[in-house]
Each structure stands twice: as C-alpha cells, then as structure tokens.
C-alpha cells in the first residue's frame, strides 16, 4: 500500500450534515480518545509502509556537526534506490514509471547533470532552457492538432506536472471570464471521473465545481452536461483518457456545447496525450479529442508520463496567446525590479526541461509509435485476460488503462492479495474497482501473463475466504460509506503527517493530531 492507494480514498465533498456532526463530535476529549484508539492499528500499518527504514538507516533530525563524506552519502542513496527499484523494474507497478529502460534513464540523468545549475527564471543567463521549453511546447502542440487549428495559434508553457497544468488553465479561465464576461461567481463543469486536480483548482481559486454523471461506458454524459451549463460556467472539462477507467469522454460533442455558448473547453490529456495520437496512426478507433476540434480551447498533456521524460514536467496548451496571458504573473512596481514568471513557480529546475527535450527528441515519432504499439498490444492481452475471469468485468472499453470490478467478490480483497504478490495497483471508487495503467514495463516478456496468473489466484482466494478483510480492504469499504468519509479524510491527513516524521518527532506528531487545537477547537 502506498500514497496512490490512499489518494484514491478521497471521494469528494462530504455529506454536509454528517461532516458537521463529525467535526463537532471531535471537540470532546472522550470522542477524540475513541477516534485515536480506532485509528491506532491503521496508523501503525501506514507508518510501517511509509517508514520502512526506521532503525536501520541513520536519521538526521538535526544537521550533523560535521558533514558526512560524500562517498558515504552516495552509498546511502544507492542502497535505498536498490531496495525500491525491483518492483517497478519488474513491471509490478501500475503507471508511476512509464519507460524505465536503464539506458534511457542514464541518458536522462546525463542530460540533467549537464544542465543542473540552470534556472528558467533567469532567461538571460540560460537562453538554452527557453529554447528547450519552446520546442517542447511546439512539438506537443503539433502532435495534438495545432497545425489543423490554424489560423489560430496554439501556444502554451511547461509546467511541473499535470496538476500544475490543470491549475494554470483553470486560473486562466477564471480571470478571463471575470475580465471579459464580468463573471464573479465562476463555475467549472466536470464529469465525476475528472482528475482530482480540478477539485484542487476549484478549492484554490474560489470556483464552484459542478460535477455531472458518466454513462455506463464511464464517459461524460453530454445531455447532463448541457443541462448543467449556466451563465456562470467558465469552462467545461473532458478527459482523454480518464484516470480511473481509461475512457475517452465525448470530446467533440462536449466541446461543441462550449463553443456554441462561448465557454472554454479543456481536454485533460495528461494521461492519454502521448498515446492517443500514435494509437490513431496505428489504426485504433480514437475519436477526435484535440485542437482539430474548434471548441477545444486548452489541453494538458504530461511529458513525464508517456512522453518518457523525467518526473517533473507537463505541458499546458491554449488556443491563442490571449488566453495564455491570463496564466502569466508580472509585477512592474516591485522595489526588487521587474518580476515575471509564466507558471506558479519562480525558480524552476531548468535541467528537467532539458531532460524532457532530450527525451522527446531522442524518441522521435517512430519511437513513440513503437512504444505505443507495444503498450496497446499488451493492454489488449491484459484486458481480454481479465474478461476471461468469470467473477470480474472490465469497466467501459479501455485501451491500456484497464479498470475492473466484481459483483461476486470483494474487489479490495482481490487488490490486497495482489499486493501480497508484490503488485502495486490503484484502488478506485464509485464503483468499487481496481485499475492497472499499462506501461513499457508491462510489455516485457512474461509480465502480462504473470499479472493474469496472480489475478486468477487472487479471485480464487477471495471466493474461498469471503469474510476475510485484511490490509486496506476495510479502509476502502469505510471510505465508500458517506457518513464516515470524514474519518477517512482524517486518516489521509495523518498519513501526510507521517511522511514528514523523523524518528525523533513521530510520537509528538501523533499527540498533536489529537489535541484540541489540531482539531480546530
């Protein structure tokens, strides 16, 4: 179990009455003590997962009096890397590491090392980074239909990941709508399967989030979307593909709704942007989703996923520089001089952009075509293998991000069994399900077969032990119950606290979380 499992527990807005009751009850010490007692065994398991090195690897709560020798430090880094690499190298992980070939990693590491001191904030000192980023944006835009969008000019920026790309676009729509339409109570219209980053954007920027249902194929409901549009709607969102189920929303129909009403439309292609264009070229049935559609006004695509760059880069794209200008931050009257930055960060690691550029140029069209072919073929093998297990069914009709559920066994017990077999899968909600995002790691010989063998064994075990609930299965079940979602939120917050613990302050953090002040009293 890791942070991906925990992140999937948060289901969205709490039921108001239950949430208020839960917050009120936590004010009483007797309730807090009971809650802490209930949490204790779960937190012990989470702490073991998050802090496996306690007691065997030196911890530094304070700066050492004298710096440790560099060779020793590097030995520590190499040792911990070796311990953690086997699972993803052998294809046991859903997503997370999308390429993983040692030669590719070494190449990216060398590109990073060459440019490790660069900072795009100082474009006069490192104009090479501006070159790399401009070309990253252009290559991504042209892959996603920019030439067919002319005379409109598709432009964009390099962000730190998909979440920042989405946040940047949503802030731009908010400010655009306020300035050009006078909208002061903005609303963002998203399918229930849209990435959690849209929830985060709504919370950060004071935007009302309106969620619309999806159909039986896990695709956004066009009729429900049309009905939900109001005079305050600033943007409609569709996914290509959605994170939970690998579904492609009806982007053409949704973007036309937006275009006819003068509303922005954002295609979230963070997960699918570097697969779908090549899948189309390979002959797969890929509906239009990019700037070839006149209603699409912005997109996000993650270079650090199936673009095979190092972690920490994504691209946000706009149909026209006017919209991109709402993303920029500029200050002309600061005593420190002129300050301007294209994204949220000021200083940024230019080396990540250099490594991203290197990855894209080294892959080329043929490299992406070949990688996509291998992933899609492996996805088909795994998808059909899951469908052949009588107790399981695949959600929707995915290509390579494959979600599966069951009416006959506890799907979270199946996931726990897979975890014991070293698999790191993503738990999902609404409906209860699990998914595997196929990467190049899974295209290695024998990995798909190993996955299906273990999955069949997991289902058989769940059938033979229907009442067994170990690992995270009880927590997932609890998270699906509306009145106790506040409990799960507390667990998530406490888990985040654990991530920042050192051996010295673990006990202190535990006491702080149960104090009246920590509970908002």
Buried (B, 14 or more C-beta within 10 A) or exposed (E): BEEBBBEBBBBEEBEEEBBEEBBEBBEEEEBBEEBBEEBEEBBEBBBEBBBEEBEEEEEEEEEEEEEEEEEEEEEBEEEEEEEEEEBBBBBBBBBBBBBBEEEBEEBBEEBBEEBEEBBBBEBEEBEBBBEBBBBBBBBBBBBBBBEBBEEBEBBBBBBBBBBBBBBBBBBBBBBBBBEEBEBEEBBBBBBBBBBBBBBBBBEEBEBBBBBBEBBEEBBBBBEBBBEBBEEBBBBBBBBBBBBBBBBBBBBBBBBBBBBEBEBBBBBBBBBBBBBBBBBBBBEBEBBBBBBBBBBBBBBBBBBBBBBBBBBBBBBBBBBBEEBBBBBEEEEEEEEEEEEEBBBBEEEBBBBBBBBBBBBBEEBEEEBBBBBBBBBBBBBBBBBEBBEEBEBBBBBBBBBBBBBBBBEEBBBBBBBBBBBEBEBBBBBBBEBBBBBBBBBBBBBBEEBBEBBBEBBBBBBBBBBEBEEBBBBBBBBBBBBBEEEBBBBBBBBBEBBEBBEEBEBEEBEEBBEEBBEEEBBEE
